[in-house]
Amino acid sequence: GVTGMEEILARVVAPLPTYETRDKSPPPPESNSLEFMHFYGSLDKEDKLGFLTKLSQDFGVDHTGVSELALRLLDAQLRDLVTILQIEDRLRYGLTPRYKQLLNHISRAEGGVKFLVDLRADVIEIISSKACEAPHIRDLNGTLKSLLSEWFSVGLLRLERITWQSPCEILQRISQYEAVHPIRNWTDLKRRVGPYRRCYAFTHAAMPGEPLVVLHVALTEDISDNIQSIVRELAALDFEEDVNKINAAIFYSISSTQAGLQGVELGNYLIKRVVRELQSEFPHMAQFSSLSPIPGFSSWLQGLLSQYKKEGRGSDLLSEQEWKEVEQATDSAPGSAAIEALRKLIATSEWMRSERLTRALEPALMRLCAWYLYGEKRRGYALNPVANFHLQNGASMWRLNWSADTSPRGVANSCGIMVNYRYFLNETSKNSALYLQNKDIAASEQVLGLVSQFQKSSKL
Ligand SMILES: CC(C)(COP(=O)(O)OP(=O)(O)O)[C@@H](O)C(=O)NCCC(N)=O
């Protein structure tokens, strides 16, 4: 109940020591941390929301104290620098939320770091579900994120290569966490860590046996243009890699496993770290690229077709000839009926069954997909989350691949198209800065060509 929460919080969230005694006060008993963790663990989702709201509101920053210090700082502007710096330091300390010490102490308890990672996952869920508008909960998220970013900085992470000899519990976790191309069975898993494959994970001493982010790599002769050649069912090859057939590293799946570490950029660091690892193992390797899905393209396209149907602008999406093919294949009248018919074909993946329709639609779907990846934005950045991830890392949108994923899921999600985000090593930091600051997308001639085809045909 509420009184229970109030009582617990007042007892275990020690008041912030005064500025003068900030380095002299003894740490609160570890029992406070253990009691907090135990109590929180016993709450259901509803109560967790109430508890975290109370923690962030009533045990955060002393706003009155801060505004008084701010006034004192203003008054001191004409004083000597030493005085000003002293008051600034008081202000800096005054902005420390009362609960921050408790979070620090919890991190030193057994299982405390994992507890805080999961606690932030709860906070993120509360914020994204808009379950409560309390602005203080964002402060709590910010404090947790900055603490976790320090504890999970690259220097404190361990790069582990996962092989068939890795402990079963790690292999089991790898197959459980694989979010992009689900692992079907032991044979599939063995293939993913076998010859011409690499699987790496970051782990942290505070969370033993827990892969924090997992990267799957295929070692190939050149940059892969389809996923079937990478994940198809094949008897696991037993012979060692033939180094002459290895010139490229294809990142075909990456998944972070801890929701509470969102924003800590582990995936980006893992890719960069693995590139260095592979360069030392294969000094001549010069091609590093992802082979990425394009989740959301199909549904975006269906939405676009509905919108253009309403506005009677079908001719802006497909050429005369392309519409003719659709009308014939679906026996529909020109105009909105044909648009609706095409929308249905995309929604049911029916178009894939007809050789003729596939050939007719390829140019249109490729230029629409190029526009979806390159032109569609959210707050100025790429709308597609996978594109945004790789572009933030400094990769360039290098090649769209037709019928790259012919699995039912691949056709349903992105009309079977996949994209290579290529990592030109001496350009990633420049590309990343240009993308993050100016929202410029680094793209190849092939992609830019498809985009300009779309713009010409739709007069965008
Ligand atoms: C793509 C991933 C690995 C990026 O993680 P990370 O680099 O830690 O980014 P962030 O979560 O810190 O923003 C992550 O967003 C993820 O697991 N996405 C779901 C699976 C996928 N590959 O899209």
The ligand as an SDF file (V2000), in Angstrom:
LIG
                    3D

 23 22  0  0  0  0  0  0  0  0999 V2000
   19.7320   -2.3630  -33.4580 C   0  0  0  0  0  0  0  0  0  0  0  0
   20.0910   -2.3940  -31.9920 C   0  0  0  0  0  0  0  0  0  0  0  0
   20.9840   -3.5600  -31.6530 C   0  0  0  0  0  0  0  0  0  0  0  0
   20.8060   -1.0900  -31.6420 C   0  0  0  0  0  0  0  0  0  0  0  0
   21.1800   -1.1530  -30.2600 O   0  0  0  0  0  0  0  0  0  0  0  0
   22.1840   -0.0340  -29.6480 P   0  0  0  0  0  0  0  0  0  0  0  0
   23.3590    0.2000  -30.4940 O   0  0  0  0  0  0  0  0  0  0  0  0
   22.4230   -0.4170  -28.2190 O   0  0  0  0  0  0  0  0  0  0  0  0
   21.3530    1.2900  -29.7640 O   0  0  0  0  0  0  0  0  0  0  0  0
   20.5760    1.9510  -28.6010 P   0  0  0  0  0  0  0  0  0  0  0  0
   19.5970    0.9130  -28.1230 O   0  0  0  0  0  0  0  0  0  0  0  0
   21.6120    2.3110  -27.5660 O   0  0  0  0  0  0  0  0  0  0  0  0
   19.9340    3.1440  -29.2220 O   0  0  0  0  0  0  0  0  0  0  0  0
   18.8250   -2.4630  -31.1170 C   0  0  0  0  0  0  0  0  0  0  0  0
   18.0420   -1.3500  -31.4010 O   0  0  0  0  0  0  0  0  0  0  0  0
   18.0160   -3.7480  -31.3830 C   0  0  0  0  0  0  0  0  0  0  0  0
   18.2800   -4.7720  -30.8050 O   0  0  0  0  0  0  0  0  0  0  0  0
   16.9860   -3.6500  -32.2870 N   0  0  0  0  0  0  0  0  0  0  0  0
   16.0890   -4.7720  -32.5390 C   0  0  0  0  0  0  0  0  0  0  0  0
   16.7360   -5.7690  -33.4840 C   0  0  0  0  0  0  0  0  0  0  0  0
   17.2610   -5.0760  -34.7500 C   0  0  0  0  0  0  0  0  0  0  0  0
   18.4340   -5.4460  -35.2040 N   0  0  0  0  0  0  0  0  0  0  0  0
   16.6030   -4.1840  -35.2880 O   0  0  0  0  0  0  0  0  0  0  0  0
  1  2  1  0
  2  3  1  0
  2  4  1  0
  2 14  1  0
  4  5  1  0
  5  6  1  0
  6  7  2  0
  6  8  1  0
  6  9  1  0
  9 10  1  0
 10 11  2  0
 10 12  1  0
 10 13  1  0
 14 15  1  0
 14 16  1  0
 16 17  2  0
 16 18  1  0
 18 19  1  0
 19 20  1  0
 20 21  1  0
 21 22  1  0
 21 23  2  0
M  END
$$$$
